[in-house]
């Protein structure tokens, strides 16, 4: 190591001498060239320093591995890693999705293998039993957090409920749990707050009127609003500029974090020109979020005296202040200071917003690929709850299939695949291995939630039935750990479960979700960072209440309701038989010629989609949501105009009934 330091010093001195000599010569020859040369020299020096730094870290890692190989992991499973997107073994073998490389090494090395991020020893923990052994049975010495450069650079440090360790973390976690319980965690008190926002969210989707919607944007804003209602005691309009800016900044922080991992372990990379590791972008957006949240705290602090006098404690900030004051008045030492309050709020916003909203977006994406699952959800909700009232937490036990869908979504999407790093506070023994004190630990939840030995050979498929027994009852699996495991499990787990149930149950009760282009479904490719985010996509939201209203009331009554104030989407989603029942034959084959005459009377508007040469063969069962009236050039004009209102739809259906005496050739003129 001393020799390496000497080499580095010599190289730096040589570079400096060369630079000075070159600049002196150019000053004598041409003054104009000085500026250009200085820029070039600075860039060269920076690059040389970075290269030397990388060499030092990699060689240091190799030396450390040779010293640690007997005490940590077998030599065959030791790897030095320079976290520049380049793996020590095969340089470019990892690519964008680190999960694939971890899976390969897990298969090769077993449940424990070590890598080096720069000069930092990291042990990746795989498999359910090993994760449980380390993070539950040995939690007393594996619950600390390693220091991260990015946390320090944005002013977070090792504080706040997510990144704190030891006594600070224990007190902050205890206080946060107390406050959430006071707000009614797991009860209808908190559920009512969530439901208020859910209603606004579902109405917003329903108002899309058949136009494509980006679910990721709407969902993240809505979930963030719920966090706002708890932390500051009020919700915001979706169009509020300050609120939108804050949510956008949080999303940008998460997006930029996908490329910022290298900075945490090789901080000298910040001196590279530009912002190739997104550290500057993270800092700018984080400062923006921190500024807004600081203003919220100041605003509530000003009103705190009045609220306390009236016995009110309507938000997290006031509750935190009360507990802070109680400790101070009792003369007890406490970490409940202003700094930790702000960092706790940021942690709750960041963790509570993204994980839930991403899970919902993944669920909708999986539903597009498995429409039969959505049909079963609708049937269960209609049977157990109906449309006459809202879904409540009391309904959860009566909706096993929906709960299975939620669990399967969390399992397959695995939104936080590696949880948050832990750190050992003492040496620990796991089987034949010893993991030294100060080692960073990565809980590889992907190795548990996608393990075929636990979930079956189809572990990479979306199959909610894996969480149901033969009688349709919900199965609770110990290996289901999307919120991690042990004392460091997500503090908002119970809250997130309530949100997911109330959001998805209300969404499916009111809406049907359809692909914008059924022949070209959105990609299932994920963007991997701290979270697993689906590739952005759009979706169509169909208001199921319109079908109910149309089936049970006259056109005039329906038109007079608020439900149709802004509804003008084409009714190719509203497929009814003459007796008022929904036509569920969406997936029938086109070769059922015997049913042509019957279906001509039943179908309102889908016959227009047939090609000129296939009118008699395909018009019977092409009721699929896929067959949009806009796709054909020959017969669309009359149909598009006729499909704008339910009143026109009623007139069309009456006309079809008058034609039942044998004239079935006018279907295209409906």
Secondary structure, 3 states (H helix, E strand, C coil): CHHHHHHHHHHHHHHHHHHHHHHHHHHHHCCCHHHHHHHHHHHHHHHHHHHHHHHHHHHHHHHHHHHHCCCCCCHHHECCEEECCEECCCECCCCCCHHHHHHHHHHHHCCEEEEEECCEEEEEECCHHHHHHHHHHCHHHCCECCCCHHHHHCCCCCCHHHHCCHHHHHHHHHHHHHHHHHCCCCCHHHHHHHHHHHHHHHHHHHCCCCCCECHHHHHHHHHHHHHHHHHCCCCCCCCCHHHHHHHHHHHHHHHHHCCCHHHHHCHHHHHCCCCCCCHHHHHHHHHHHHHHHHHHHHHHHHHHHHHHHCCCCCCHHHHHHHHHHHHHHCCCCCCCCHHHHHHHHHHHHHHHHHHHHHHHHHHHHHHHHCHHHHHHHHHHHHHHCCCCCCCCHHHHHHCHHHHHHHHHHHHHHCCCCCCCCEECCCCEEECCEEECCCCEEEECCHHHHCCHHHHCCCCCCCCHHHHECCCCCECCCCCCCCCCCCCCCCCCHHHHHHHHHHHHHHHHHHEEEEECCCCCCCCCCEEECCCEEECCCCEEEEEHHHHHHHHHCCHHHHHCCHHHCCCCCCHHHCCECCCCCECCCCCCCCCCHHHHHHHHHHCCCCHHHCCHHHHHHHCCCCCCCCCCHHHCCCCHHHHHHHCCCHHHHHHHHHHHHHHHHCCCCCHHHC
